[in-house]
């Protein structure tokens, strides 16, 4: 009888124990494919529009998980260091790059105490250096410069808890920047808007 009671108690405790760490510091990395919106060069001769090939994102991040903030899930914040690069498409040649830092706030939703799946939503504000490296058309340089601006991003993702501390995830991120201000080769001021979507895959470990 005592043995049966002990076994039953152990099963109940195991069933009520979350399968992931309850808060703490974490580190991670992600890689992603980027789809950029066309770049409108307002102020340039003819009001040029530049299209970009698909690009890549490589990011590392570190943050703190505050644990549960109610019945719906947990809250975490992180610093994301992101580098992106894309080549221009069509009749133009050149490389567009982003070097950015984002402060993200994310909410992990609890499906159940025993579910290994962790859907999450987030948003971030960041500052970045956006560079237009040697934009050319028919051998003629159109633009070669950079600017530093503020931007924001929205995040929608799904994680899977491999162990108590290790998680893999996939997410979608929409990123939008304030217009950059650069000068073309003639010295004319050019305003350029930049926005993109990315699908990312990564992993994180909570200590």
Buried (B, 14 or more C-beta within 10 A) or exposed (E): EEEEEEEEEEEEEEEEEBEBBEBBEBBBEBEBEBEBEEBBBBBBEEEBEBEBEEBEBBBBBEBBBEBBEEEEBBBBBBBBBBBBBBBBBEEBBBBBBBBBBBBBBBBBBBEEEEBBEBBBBBBBEBBBBBBBBEBBBEEEEBBBBEBEBEBBBBBEBBBBBBEEBBBBBBBBBBBEBBEBEBEBEEEEEBBBBBBBBBEBEBBBBBE
